[in-house]
Amino acid sequence: MSGRMVRVDAKKGARAGAPQLRDVDRVEFEQVVRRVAGDGARGDRVLEAGERIGSGAAAEYAEYLRAVRERRGRGGPPVRGAGLCAGLFGAAGFGLARVTVGGGGAAAAIGLFVVVAALATSFVTFPAKALARAALEREERRRRQWLAALEREARAVTQEYHESAEHAPGGAQVGGGAAAHENDAGGAGAGDTGAGSAVGAVSGAGAVNDPASPNAEAPVAIGGGPVGDRTPVTADPPTPTSAHVESALVRASARLPLQDGPFLGRDQALSAIARWADGPRPDGRGGPCVVVLHGPPGAGRTALAVRAAEMLRERFRVSCLVNLRGRPSDSATSPPETALSTRDALLHLLNRLGAPKQDLLFRDPASRDTHLRRLRQQYQEHVAALSTVLILDDAADAKQVRPLIPENSASLVLVTSREPLELTGLGNGIETHSVAVGPLGAPDADSLFDAIAGAGPHSAGDEALLRAAQGLPLAVCMAGAAVARGSIGSRLHGEAVPETVMGVSYLALDPAAARLFRRLVLVGRASLGPAAAAALLGEDESTAGARLAVLDRAHMVEQVHSGRYRLHDMLRGFARQCLEEEDDARERAAAQERLIKDYAELAESVIHRVEGASSSRSVRTVLRGAASPHGFETLDAALRWLDEESSFITATLRHTDDVDPQAVQRLVEALCDYCLLRGDLYRLGEIAELVQTLGRDSLIRSVKLRTGIAARQLGQLDRARTTLSSLVSMYREGHNEAGAARALCSLGITLHHRGNLPEAAAKLREALDLQRPDEQRGDRAWTLHALGAVLRDQGELDEAWELLHTARALHEETESLHGQAWTCLQLGQVHLRLGEVDEAEEQLWLSQELYRKTKDGRGEAWAMTQLGRTRLLRGEADAAVRELNEARGRHRRHEDARGEAWTLYYLGQALEDAGRLDRAEDALSRARHMFSTMGDRYGHACARHHFGRVARDRLAGRSGSLKNSGFARQLLHEARQDFRTVGLPHGEAWSCVELAVIDAGCGRIARAVDLLEDARELFGSLGDRSGGSWATFLYCTLLPLSSDDGGRVARETLDRLLNDTEAGVHPLARENALRWLESPWIDTQPDGPWPVWRQGLAPTRTARDVLGVTVRRTDSAA
């Protein structure tokens, strides 16, 4: 096997984008990519992304190469050791022959010596062979892990290519939607005011298009064929194959515990599991195969289950493990630990398997039974389409397991427990088996011991320690590691039981490592890294990491994944007993408090780098511009750290009874803000439940603020409004003005998303009045840009411009990258409303770059949607269709139904501009339905308006008359009423204009004139000279039909319009007015039908895009 590193050459049958690999690995790399992406153009394109695929699996490849080097390093010693032994014994035999030559016993002596030499050589080489076999197995495991990582990355790239191909103009797909997440704003300025920061003004709302809801609409696919070719609407298949689910499944498989070291004595069990998994099911049905692995603690039940999952990776591409915590406490002094409830287990599995988040957040105890029934149904429906290995670890009894068995899924369920479980009666299509996982046989135990302890001979004490392990793999490994560190000597005492091995291993540790071992009990079952170990010991991270490595080599912790460890369940009771005997209560409390305080500072420093300072998180937490004392030299490193530690932090919050409440609150708030940033609503629900048990009012209010924001993310706007309104009252009763202002800000955003723009503006202004103190300038920045978004949608661009520039300056001052990103997004949309495309693109590209920097994929999708709008304003309809379809795919990937709805809205406009009116209708109809489902009256009004326009133009284009526009008129009339309700005069004015076109075309001249007079008044109230010019032009075309001197008045009015030199008049309205004045119609056919629509002089869709208002731009704002 060559170890040469090569760069793959595209001319040699691979792709230039491939990573640097060894020759033999390059072949496997291409095989994986081809298997995932297929042959042909798609496979070629995915191969071109080889650098990206390889970098995503770089860590696994490095581990694989390290295993290769270690195996080669071990490959020589057995042969060299055997040769050395043969040489030494050969020389000794030759000497012996010389001494005994001539004697009668020479032949016998030499023969005996040869036998002894052979035995000795075998004795020396046997452990070395075991080590070599273990190294080879480790190399193979690392190779499989690398190939699995490659497959994961290749699937992600293939999915992106597939979605981009789906969304190309030739086959534009629109529709779908699951759970929605935060977005701000509506209308032409749809966007988000933030992403869940502590200030409460950060996340906008979305809505969940719950597939289980009776109002849910199946996603539709709209083709992109030629104009007039109406393609049937088809529903997407009801299978959980979205990119979100796919990425969740990959993460679930990656979370299985690492399996390092030799794995002996379980070949027969693995073969049986593989045979059962691949065998036919009872009655020929496709139900699951259930295997119960039962045995004593330390026998390796979990290791066997994980090894089986790895072995069957090709058969079951997804693996998921949930610890049911069925084992009772291992010590009389241990606190009781309850088994995981069915509801919590279902929530855990649904979260790991990528189910929609609708039921993962809210966990009302009053509706616990109803919630549990809904979870069971959702779980069975979700898992039915998956081929999964479910590992239900450490089950207490059959009652705990039964609800977790997927009834209609061709999955493998591996259940581990201490005792056999009676799982009969699960169903006719469910096959059950049982495997007893007992101690290893003597040969396997000896081989495992030698592989860990090294070559013998071993002393009597070593052999006694091995016997005390009683064949339990964990105890044998601990015994071997203790022997490898030195002679057992007098440390071996007591009975020959595994507890003796634990004691010997513990005594063999240095004092610092022993202290860390016993303090691991303080963090429960969570895995931890060097940062937590440093807090427990009061040492720096590098030293604490070395202590963890010592425990790992002693087999007293298990490595969950690279750099993270957890205490073996078998050792938990022993460690707690050591802690209680050797650390007094003061030392234990100090370690626990140090852990919480250190993590509060760490988590706050990470959130500060994204969200900046606020009234609850000041600049004290981190000095920007320098590496933090914990090594976060970059934002990317800080976010990665919090990604890894979030589970551990949640677990530590369960052990904070005697810890400083202020430190606990800081940690909880930082973790909640992280959950909102990442969309981890499952964990947020966990925290919300946890703080209820702590009973601290300030903590409950703080978490309630975040759950209110999360309700808005899920599209539950009524729940969010109720929660946040009550929270405002609670903060005011407690005289906490900063908290009341944050709640008011988030309430204002919620009202904005409901389409109640005047009330939203009032709440946000009320929040600003409370945020005048300097220490609240960070909160004030978020409120300012939220208010700017509302005013932009109301058409108040002048004040919106000023507020957004002030907000951006404050975000920069308070070091909020996320706030700057959202403000740039809002400013870009203001530029779009002003028709300033170049300036809009600059702001939108800047926002997209900031989103990438803060790892906010949802924000990136919103920036992409708005960049698609810039294509519309440039007149590049086909390019807009492509970009908006790509943005829609991004929104769906992040379960952002609100983002998808607004993208569909703009996609409908792009399809209209491209001449595909049928497809435009489908897209706008779908957007209208989604807005209605989520309760966004503003978005619903916008979609109704444009749907009515397109329906009118399509039908009139076919018939040549506007007289078949009854349905379109109804839509536009309803849109006008909606715009008036939500307080949007600009939208109402344009609905009046479009209604007037229909009425005038149908001969209802008086009604059309009234509508245009209303429109002129509304445009005038806004100062919108562009819309006003269109209303004036159309009004003048009707005057000759409505009065005797109408022609004269029309000419005078239009002359003034044409001679108006002030900015804002729409150029096409001016051009059409000139054409109309020059036509003979006004003089020759004053009593004829209204000809404006038939002559193509009516306003086009793009007329509404730009507001003809003047914005006062100060030097500081510009």
N, C-alpha and C positions, 0 to 999 in steps of 0.2 A: 504494500500500500504506500503510494508515494505521499510524501509530506510536503511536496513543493506547492507553494501558493501561486495561483495564476489569476490573471484577469481574463474573464471570458470575452472572447472576440465575436462580434456579431457575424463576421464573415466566416466563422468556423462553426456555424450551426447554432450558436447560442445568441445572447443579446449583450450589447455593450453595457446595458444597465445592470448587469448581474454583479453581485458582490464578489469580493476576493475569497476564493475557496480553493481547497485542494482539488486535484483532478478528480479523484474518486467522489468527493462530496459534490462537485459541480454536477455530476451525472444525476445524483439523487435529487439535487436542487431542481433540475429541469424536470425530472420525473414527477416530483410533487406538484410543481406549477402546472404541468400538462394535465395531471390527474384532476386538479381542481378546476382549472380554466378551460380544459379541453384543447383540442387541436385547432388549427386554423388561425384566423385573424385575431380572435379573442385571446387565444393562448399566446400568440406573438406579442400582442399589446401588453398582456400581464407580465410576460417575461421582460419587456422593456422597463418595467418598474422593479427590476431585480434589486437595485440598490435599496429601495424602500423596503422590499420584502426581507432582504438580508439584514438590514439594520434593525428591523423589528424583532428578528430572532438572533441578534448578535450576542446577547448574554448567554443564551442556550448554546450557541455554537462555541463560544469561549469555554464554557464548562465541558463541552464534548471534547474539544481539543486538549484540555487539561487532563481529562480522563484517558485520552489516547496516550499522552506523554507519560502519565503515571503507569499505565499498563505496560508500556514499552520499557520503562525503568525497572519494572518488576520482572520483565520477561527474561532477563539474564540470570539473576541470582540462583534460581533452582538448578539450572544447568551447571553454572559455575560452582555452586555448592556441591553438587553431586560429583563433578569432576575433581574438585579439591579433596573431597572425602575419598574418592577412588584412588587418587594419587597418593595421599597420605597412607591409606591402608595398604596400597600396593607396595610402597617403600618399606613399610613395617613388615609386610609379609615376606619381602625379599630378604630383609635382615633376619627374620625368624628362620627362613629356609637355610640361610648360611649358618646360623647358630646350630640348627638341628641337623645339618647335613651329616649323613653317615649314620644318624640314629634311626632306630627302628620306628620311632613314633613320628618321624618327620612328616610323612604323608597325612597322618591323622591330624597333627597339629596345624598343618597348613590348611587342610580342609575345614577344620573347626574355625580357623581364623577367617577364611573366606566367607563362611556363613555369618559370623559376627559382623564382618565388614559390610556385607549386603544389608543386614538388618539395620546397622547404624546409618548407612547411606539412605535407606528408605525413611528412617526416623528423621533425618535432617531435611529431606526433600518434601515430606508430606505436608507440613505447614506451609512451605513455600508454594506448593501447588495449589493449596487452598487459597492463599493470598492471590496467586495469579488468576485463579478462577473468579475470585471476587472482583478483581480489577477488570477482568474481561466483562463480567456482568455489569459493572458500573459503567464501563465504556458504552455498552449496548443500551443501557437505560438513558444515558446522556444523549446518545444518538437518537433514540426515539423521541426524547423530549425536544431535541432540536428540530426533528422532522415535524413534530406536532406544532411547534411554533411557526415553522415555515408554512405549514398548511393553514394555520390561523391567519397569518399575514396575507397569504395568497388569496384566501377567501375574501378578506376585506377589500383587497384591490379588485378582485373579480366582481364583487358586489357593486362597487362604485362604477366599474365599467358597464356592468349590466344596467344599472340605473340610468347612467348617462345615455346609453344606447336606447333605452326605453323612452327617454324623454326627448329624443331628437325630433326635429320637425316632422319626419315621416311617420312617427308613431307616438305622438305626445300623449302621455298618460297624465290625467289629472284626477284627483280624488283621494279618497282614503282618509286616514286620520285616526289616531287612537287617543292617547292622553295628550292634553295640551299643556304647554308651559308658558312661562311668563312672556307677555308682550304688552307693550303699552299702546297706546294710541289707536286711532282708527283711521278711516278714510284714506285720503291720499297720503297721509303721513303715518300710516301704520308702522308701528315699531314698538320698542320696549324702552321703558325708562330705567331699567336696571335688572339685576340678576340676583336679587336676594341678599343684599348687604344688611348689616346690622341696623342701618338707619331706618329701615322699614320702607324706604321709598324706592327700592331697587328692583323689584320684580313686578312685571306686569302680569296680566292675567291671560290665561288661555282658557280652553275648555276641553273637556274630555269628550270625545266622540266614543262613548263606551259601547263596545260591540254587543254587550249584554242588554243595553238599553233598548226599549221598544221603539224609541225615536231614532235610533242609529240608522244611518244609511250606508249601504255597502259602497265601498270605493268603486269608482267607475273609471273606465279606460276610454279615452277619447282619441280617435285616430287623427292623423294629420294629413289626410289625403287631399285631393283637389277640391276646389270650391264647389259646393252643391252636392258633394258625395257624402251623404250622411251615413256614418259608420254606426252600427248597433252598439249600444252601451252594454258593456259586460262587467260583471262583478269580479273583483279579485278573489282568488281562492281563499276559503276561510282557514288558512293554515298560518301558524306563527312564524313566518319566514322573513319578517322585516329585518332590516339591518340592525335595529336595536336589539331584537331578540337574538340575532346571530352573534353580536358582540357579547351579549350577556352570557350566552352558552359557552363561548370561548373562555370568558373570564371564569366561569364556574369550573371548567375542566382544569384551568391553570391553578386553581386554589386547592387542588388535592395535595396532601402532604408529600414532601419529597421522600423517595425511597432510596437511601444510600446504604452501602455496605452489603455484605453477602446475604442471600435469602435462601435458606436451606430447609429441606424437609417438607416442603408443601407442594411438590410437583403433582402428587396424586390429587390433591384438593383442587389445584388450578385446572387440571385436565377435566375433572368432573364438572366444574363450573362452566368451562368452555363447552363441554358436551351438552349440558343442560341448556345453555344459552342459545345454542345453534339448533337444538332439537325441536321436533314438532310440538305444538301445544295441544292440550286435551281438546277433543272434538274439532280439531283443525282450526280453532279460532286463534286470533292474533293477540292474545292477552299477554301479560307480563310473566316472566319467570322469576320466582321468589326463592332465594337461597338464604337460610339462616345459618350464620357462622357463630357457634356458641363455644365458650371455653372460659377458663379462668383469666383474671387480669394478668397481663404480661405475656400471654401466649401468642400474641401477634395477630389477633382477629382483624383489627383495622388495617394492619400492614398487608394481610392476605387480600382483603377486599380491594385496597388500592392497587395492589399488584394485578389482581384480576381485571380491574378497570383498565389499566394500562395495556394489559395483554390483549384485551378485546376492543382496543381503540378503533380498529378498522371496522368492526361490526357495530359498535355503538360510539358514535363520534362525540357524544356529550357525556360527561361524568359530573356528578354533583354529590357532595357529602354534607350531611347535617348531623350534628351531635345532639342526640336526644337526651343526654344527661341522665340516663337511667340508673347509673351506678350510685349506690348510697355512699355516704361519707366513709372514708377509709380510716377514720380515727374517731375514737369516742369524744375527743375534744374538738372535733371539727364541727363547724356550724352546719345545720341541715341544709341540703341542697335539693330543691324540688326538681322533678323531671320536667323536661320541656313540654309545655301544653300542646295539644293538637293545634290550636289556633296559631301559636307562635311557630310551630314547626311548618305549618302551611304557609305562613307569611314568609318564613325564611326560604322555603323552596320556591315559592312564586317569585320572590325577589331575585334569587340566583338564576332562575330559568327565564328571566326576562319578561314576565307577565306584565300587563298594564298596571300602572301604579294607583289605580282608582281606590282600591281597598287596602293599600299598604300603609297609608298615613293615618286615617281616622279610625280610632279603636275605642269607641264609646262603650264603657262598661255596661251601660243600660241596655244596649242592643247587642250584647255579646253573642247570644244564641243566633240571632239573625245574621250577624257578621260571619259567624262560623259556618253557617249553611251556605252563605254566598261564597265564602272562600273555598269550601269543598267543591262546589260546582265549578268555580273558576279554575281550580287546580286540575280537576279531572278533564275539563275541556282543553286546557292549555297543554297538558302533558300527553294527551291522546295523539297529537301529531308529531311527537318527538320520539326518537329512538335513543334512550338514555340509560346510563348506569346510575341508579340511585343508591347511595350508600347511607343507610339509616344506622348510624353508629351508636352503640351503647344503649340499646333499647331496654326499657324496664320490663315491659310485658307485651302480650299480644294486643291488648286494648290500645296501647299507645301507637302500635304499628299499623293496625287495620285501616284507619282513615287515610294513611299516606300511601297506600298501594294504588297505583294507577290502574283503573279497571280495564280500560280499552286501549292500552298502549303496549306496543311490542318492545317493552323495556326489560332490563335486568335489574332486579331489586335485591341488593345484598344487605341483609340485616345482621348486625353483630350484637350479641348479648351474652350475659354470663351463663344463663340457663337456656335449655331448648324452649322454643316458643311454639305453642299450638295455634297454627294459622289456618286450620281447616275452615271450609265454608266461605272462602273468599269469592268464589264464583267458578262457573264451569270452565271458563277459558283461562284460569290462572293456575299455573303449575307451581308447587311448593316442594322444596328439598331442604335437607338439613346436613350440615357438616360439623363434626366435632373437631374443634381446634384445640388440641391438647399440647402437652410438653413435647419437645423434640426427642426423638430416639437418641440413644447414647452415641452412635457414630456421627449423627448430624450435630449433636451438641458439642462433641469433641472437635469436629471440624470448624464449627463456628467459633468456639473458644480459641482454637489455634490461630484462626484467621485474624482475630482481634488481638490476642496476647502475643503472637509471634511464635517463632520456633522454640521448641523445648530443648532439653528436658525441663519439666516443671517440678517444683518442689512439692512435698506432701501438703504444705499449706495451700498451694495453688490448686492441687487436685481436690482438696477438701472444699475450697471455695466453689469450684465447679460443681461438686456434688450438691452444695447448698443451693445452687441455682435451680435445681430440680427440673432442668430441661426447659425452663421458660426462656424464650429467646431474649427478652429484654434483660433478665437477670444474668443470662450467660454472657451477653455483650458487656454488661457492667463488670462482671467478674473478670472477663478478658481484659478490659480496659484498666482495671485496678492492678492486675498482674503486670500489664505492659508498663505501668508507671513505676513499678518497683516491687520488692519482696513484700509479701503479706506479713510475714513475721508474726508478732504477737497480736496483731490487730484482729485476727480471726478468733472469735469466741462465740459462744451461744450455740443454739441448735442449728442443724443443717437445713435451714429454710431460707427462702428468698430475702426475708427481712434482714438476715445476717449479711447477705451480699450488699444490701442497701447501706447498712452501717459501715461495712468495710470501705465501700466506695466513697462514702461521705468523709470518713476519717482520712482517706488518702488525698482529699482536696486540700489546697492551701487555704488559710483562714478567709481570705477575701472571696474566693470562689465558693467556699462553704456558706459564707454569709449571704451571697447572692442566691445560692440554691434555696436556702430556707425562706428568703424574702420573696421568691417567685410566687409563693402562695398568696401574697397580697394582691396580685393582679388576676387571680382566678384562672379561668381556662384560656384567656386570650394569649395570642402570640405577642412577643415583644422583641425589640431590637436594642441596639447599643444605647439609644437615648433614654429609654425607660430603665435599662440596667444602671446607667449612670446616675439617674435620680434615686434609685433604690439604695445605691451604695454611697452616694455623695462623692463620686469620682468623675473624671472626664470621660468622654464617650470612647476614646480609643482604648483606655485602660479597661473600661467596663466591657467593651467588645471583646477584649482578650479574655476576660473572665467567662463570658458566654462561650467562647471557643473552647475553653478548658472543660466546661460542663458538657459541651457537645462531644468532645473526644472521650469523656468519661461515660457517655451514653446516659447521662442523667437529665438531659433535655432532648426533645425531638425537633429537628429542623423542619419548619412548616414550608418555608421557601427561602430563597437566598437571603441570609442575614437576619432571619426572624426565627425565633424559637419559642417553644412552650414546654411547660413542665409535663412529664409523663403522668397520665392519670394514676398509674400504679404507684407513683412516688408521692402523690399529693398529700396523703395522710401522713406519711413519714416526714415530709418536709414541714408540715404544719406542727407536728410534734417537736421537731428540732427548733422551730421558730419560737414556740411557746416556752421551751426549756432554756434557750440560750439568749433570746432577745426579750428584754422587759417591755412592758406596755408603752413606755415613753419612747423607746427606740423604734418600736413598730409604728407608732403614731407619727413620729418624725419622718420615717421613710415614706409613709403614705402621703403625708402633707407635702414633702419635697417632690414626690412624683406628680401630684396634682398641680403644684405651683410651677414646676418646670414645664409641664405640658401646657398649662395655661399660657405661659409666656411664649412657648414655641408656636402654639396654634394661633395666638394673636398676631405674632410676627408674620406668619404666613398670610393670614387674612388681611393684615395691614398692607402687605405688598400688593394685594389685588384691589381692595376696597378703600384703602386710605384711612385717615383718622375720622372719628365720629365722636359724639358726646359720650358714648359708652366704650370707645376704644381710641385712646389718645395716642399721640406720637411717642409716648413714653415707652411703648412696647418694643420699638426697633428704631435704630438710627439708619435712615435711608442713605444709600450711597456707599455703604461699607458692608462687608460680609457680617452676618449676624454671629454672635458668639457660638452658635450651634452649627456653623459651617454652611449656611444657606447663602452661597455666593451668587446664585442666580434665582430668579423667580421660578424657573422651571424645576430646579432642585427643591425649592421650598414646597411647591405644589406636589411633586412626587412624594416627598416625605409625608405630607398630610394624607395623600391617597393611601399610603401604606399603613399609617398609624390610626386612621379614623376608627377602625374596628376596635383596636386596643383602647383608645380613649373612651369609647362608649362603655366598654367593659369596666374600666377603672371607675367610672362614675357610680357604679353599684357599690363601691366601698369607700364612701366619703362621709360617713357619719361624724367623725371627729376632725374633719378637715376645715380649714378656714372657709366660711361661706362665700366670701368675696372671691377667693381663688376658684372655687367651684363654679360660681356664676360666670366668671370670665371664660373659663374653659367651656362651659355649656354654650355660651353665646357664640364663641368662635367656632365651635363644632356645628352649631345650627346654621351659621352663615355659610360654612363650607357645604353643608347638605343642600342649601338652596342654590349655591353656586354650581354644584355638580348635579343637581336634580335628584339627590339621594333621599327621596321622601320616605323610603322604608326606614332608614336610620333616624330620620327626624321623628317619625311616629314612635320609634323605640324610645327616643329621648323624652318625648312628650309624656309617654306613659311613666317613665322613670321619675321625672320631676314631680309627678303627682304623689308618688310614694314618699318623696323627701319632704313635702309639705311646706316649702318655703315660698311665700307669696311673691316676692320679687323675682324669684327664679321661674315660677309658674307664669307670671305676666310676660317675662322676657321670651319664654318659649312659645307662649300663646301668640305673641306678635309674629313669630316666624311661621307658626302653623296657619295663621290668617293669610300670610303671604303665599304659603304653599297651597291653600285652598284656592286662591286666585290662579296660581299656576295650573291647577287641575281643572280650571274652568268652573268651579263651584262658587260663582260670584255672590249668590245670596248668602251662603255660609260665610264667605270671606267678609262681606259687608257686616253681617251680624256680629261676627267675632271681633272685627276691628272697631266697630261702633261701641261695643261693650268695653273694649280695652281702653278706648279714649276716656270713658267714664271712670274706669278703675284708676287710671293714671291721675286723672284730675282729683279724684277723691283722696289719693295719696299725695297730692301736691307735687307731683313729678311732672314738671312742664316739658322737660326734654323727652320723656317717654310719651307724653300726650301728643307732642308735635310729631314724633316718629309714627305713632299710630294714625294721626290725622293725615299725614303724607301718604301712607299706604292705603288709607281709606279713600283718599282723593284719587289715587291711581285705579283703585277698584271701581269707583264710580265712573271714571273715564272709560274703562273697559266695558262697563255696562251701557255706555253711550249717553250718560247723563253729564254732559259737558259743563253746563252752568254750575251745578252743585259740586262737581269735581274741582272746578276752578275756585269755588268759595272755600272748600275744605283745604286746599293747598295754600291759599292766601292766609287762612287762619293758622296753618302750621308755620308759615313764614313769620307771622307776627310773634310766635313763641320762640323762634329760632334766632332772635337778634343777638343774644350773647355770643361773644367771640369763640367760646369753647364749643359752640354748636355750628361753627361755620362748615364743617364737613357734612352734617345733616342738612344744613341749608342748601348746599350745592345740589344734593339729590332732589330736594323739593323744588328748587328753581328750575332744574331741567325737566322735571315732571310737569310743572305748570307751563313751561315753554311749549311742551308737546301738546297740551290741551289747547293753548291759545293758537298754535299753528293749525290745529284741526278746525278751530272756530274761524279761521281766516284772519286772525289778528297777528299778522306777520311782523309788524313793527315791534310790538312789545315782546313777541316770542323771540325775535332776533336778539334783543337786548338781554333778556333773561338767560338765554342759552349761552351767550358769550360771558356773562357774569358767572354762570354755573361752571363753565369750562375753566375760567381763571381760578375759582375756588377749588375745583377738583385737582388742578395742578398744584395749588398751594398745599392741599391736604394729602397729596401724593396718591390719589385714587386713579389708578389706571383704568379700572372698570368704569368709573364715573366718566372719565374722559372719553372712553369708547362710546358709551351711550349718548353723551352729549354731541359728539361728532356725528353720530348716526342721525340725531334729530336736526342738527344744523344742515346736514346734507339734504334732508327732506325739505327744509325751508328754502334752500337754494333751488330745489326742483320746482317748488311752487312759484318761485320767481322766474323760472325759465333759465336759470344760470347752470347749465349742464356741466361745464368744465369745473366750476367751483364745487358743485355737488359731488362730482366724481372724486375730487381731491379729499373732501371730508369723509366720504364713504370708504375710500381706500384706507385712509388713516384709521377709521373705526375698525375696519376688518383686521388690520395689522395689530391693533391693540387687543382685539378679541383673541387672535391667535396667541399673542403673548400671554394672555391670562387663561388660555386653554378653554375658552368659552365657545364651544361649537355652535350653540344656539344663537349666540350673537353673530357669529360668522354667517349663519344662514340668513339672518335678517339683513346684514349688510349686502349679501349677494342678491336678495330680493330687490333692495333699493337700487343696486347697480343695474339690475335688469330694467328698472324703470328709466334709467338714463338712456338705455338703448331705445326705449319708446319715444322719448323726447327728441332723440336724434333721427327718428324715422326709420330705425333699423329693426323692423318688425320680426323678421326671421331670427336674427341674433337674439332679440329679446325673448322669443319663444324658447330658444335653447337655454339661455341663462336662467330664465324663470323656472323651467322644468328642473334644471339642476338644483336650484334653490329649494324647490318643493321637495325634492328627494332628501335634501339636508334636513328640512323641517320634519319630515316624517321620521328620519333616522333619530331625531331627538324628541320624538313624540310631542311635537309642538303643533297642535291642531290650529291654534290661532295664526301662527306663522304660515301654515299651509293654506288657511282660508284666505289670508290677504294675498298670498302668492298666486292662488287660483284666480283671485279677483283681477290682479294685474295680467295674469296669463290670458284671461278672457279678453282684455283690451288688446293684448298683443296679437291674439288670433284674429280679432276683428280687423286690426290694421293690416294683417297679412291676407285679408280677404276670406277667411274661413269662418263665416258667420255661424254655421251650425256648431262647430267646435267651440266657438266663443260662447254661444248660448249654454252649452253643456257645462263649461267651466264656470260661468257666472251663476248658473243654477245650483251647482254644487257648492260654490262659495256662499251663496245665499242660505242654503240649508245649514251649512256649518255655522255661520254666524247666528242663525236662529237657534240652533241647538245650544250654543254657548251663551246665549243671552246678550250678544253684542248688538244693540239696536243701531248704533252708528254704522258698523260694518254691514249690517243687514240692509240699511237704507241705501248705502253706496252700491251694494250688489244688486238690489232691486232696481235702482235707477238705471244702471248700465244694462242690466238684463232687459228692461223695458225698451231701452233704446235699440239694442241689437235685434230684439224680437220685432220691433216696428220696422226697422230697415230691411230685415230679411224678408218679411211677408210683403212689404211694399215693393221690394225689388222684384219679387216674383209676379205680383199682380199689376204692378205699374200704378198703384193707387194707395193712398193712406187710409182708405175706408175700411180696411180689414184689421184695424189696429186696436180693437176693443181690449184684448188681453194686455197689450203693451200700455195702453192708456191707464188701465187699472193698476199695473205695476208702478207706473210713474206717479200716479195719484197717491198711492200708498207710500211711495218713497218720499214724496213731498210732505206728507203728514209726519212720517218718521223724522225727517230732517227738522221739522218745526218742533217736534217733541224733544229732540236731543239738543236743541239750541244751536243749529248750524244754518245760519241764513244763506251762506254761499251754496250749500247743497240744495236748499229749498228753491233758491233763485233759478238754478239750472234745471231743476225739475219743472218749474213753471215754464221755462223756455221750451223744453222738449214737449211738454203737454200742449203748448201753444202751437207748435209745429203740427201736431196731430189734429187739433181742433181747426186750425186754419185750412189744412188739407182736406178736412171733411166738411168745410163750408160753415163751420160755427165761428164766424168772424168776431162777433161781439165777445164771446167767451175767450177767444184767443187774445183779443186786445186787453181784456181785464187781466189775464195771466201775465202778459208782457209788461203791463203797468206795475203789477206786483213785483215782477222780476227786476225792473228798473229801480224800484224803490229799495229792494233788498241789496242790489249791487251798490247803489249809492250809499247805503248805510255802512258798507264795508270799505268804500273807496275803491272798489274793483272796477277800474275803467275798462279792462278787457271784457269781462262779462257784460258790463253796462253797454259797451259798444255793440255787442251782438244783440242784446235786447232792444236797443234803440233801432238798429237796422231792421230787425224783423217787425218791430212796431210800425216803422215807417212804411213797410211793404203792405201793411194791412189798412193804413189810413185811407187810401183811395177807395177801398171797398166798404168803409164804415161811415163816410160822410161825404158831402158834396165837395167841400174844399179840402178833402183829405190829401189830394195830390199836391196842392200848393204847400200845405203844412209839411208833408213828407219831404218835398224838395228842400225847403228851408232848413229842416232839421238835419237832413243828410249833408247839406252843404256845410253846416256848422261842424258836423262830425268829420268831414273830409278836411276841413281847414284847421282842425284841432291839432296843434303841434306838440301838446304835452305828451309825455310818455305814458304808456299803459294801454292805449287803444290797440286792439288786436289787428295785426296787419291784414289778415284774411277778411275780417269784417270790413275794413276800409276798402279792400279790393272788391269785395262783393257789392258794397254800396255803390261804388263807382260803376261797376258793370250794370247794376240795376238801373241807375240813373240814365245810363246811355242806351238802355234798351227801349224799344218803342211800346212796350206793354202798357206802361202807365197812361199813355195818351190814347192808344187805339182800343184797349180792352179794359176799360175801368170797371166794367160790371162782370168780367169773366172770372173763372176759377183762379184761386191763388197759385201762382206759378213757381214760387221760390223753391219749393222742395224738388219739383220736376226739373228745374234748371240747374240743380246742384248748388244752390246758393245758401242752403241751410247750414248751420254750424256743424262741424265734424266733431268726432270724439275728442280730438286733441285740443279743441277750443277750451275745454274745461280744465286742462292740465295746469295752466299758468294763471295766477292772479295778477291783475294789472294794478298793483298797489305800490306805493312808494315807501321804502324802508329807510329811515334815517340811520345812517351808519357812522358812528363816531370813530375816531382813530383807534381807540382802545378796543372797540368791538370788531372793527375790520381787521 
